């Protein structure tokens, strides 16, 4: 029976090895990026976990294709999964938008832990120091001594003025 599936077994092993190598290369690239941009270790862990999730999903899809899962059955299965996830994410849209905003903040936004910022909003005057940035929230201690939590999606939607930058020497 193994002889009948020799081709699929070899392709599966090759796929797993390839994705492990690609995964390690991406992990090293993310590590170098976080060191270069002085990004917090916790934020790096969040991005690495999202990276692993995407790799595992790709691995599952490619293994299903290699082993000849009927395309019609596969599309019905994927459609069902996406429908359930879609209903769940519509009910909790903020979770998905905050995770997406976290990735954008990680790679493209200049705000870092320790920066003194002003959030430009017509209703609130928030000025303070960023104490942490997690997968869902930006934590800030205001000049008035308040500890506030701002969803990452709000950080992207509102303007942020960076009042003081960290020097490279200050990053530990």
C-alpha angles and dihedrals in degrees: 000000000000089000090058091056098039093117094051092046092052092047091048093050090046091049093049092048091046093050091047090054093045090046092053092048091051090046090054091047091051090047092051091046092052092049092047093049095037093238121174119261093237092056089050090054091053092052092045090052091051089048091053092048091055092047092051092049091050090047091053093048094048093046090051089052093047093051092051102248106181108262093223092052091044093052091049090051094047091045091053092049092047091049091054092045091046092055090046094048094045088054089048102028092151091065093058094041092049093050090049091047089050091058091048091048090049096054107024113021121089095213112112136174109281095029117130107228144174119216108216106223131143094223102042136040103208115174121161150097125301107238100177143353116207134176091278110017146039111220118210136178108213126217087251089061096255120140107218133182119211122189112242091237089060090051089058094043096051128057116258122205114200106215099180129018126211115247116232088244092057094059111097 
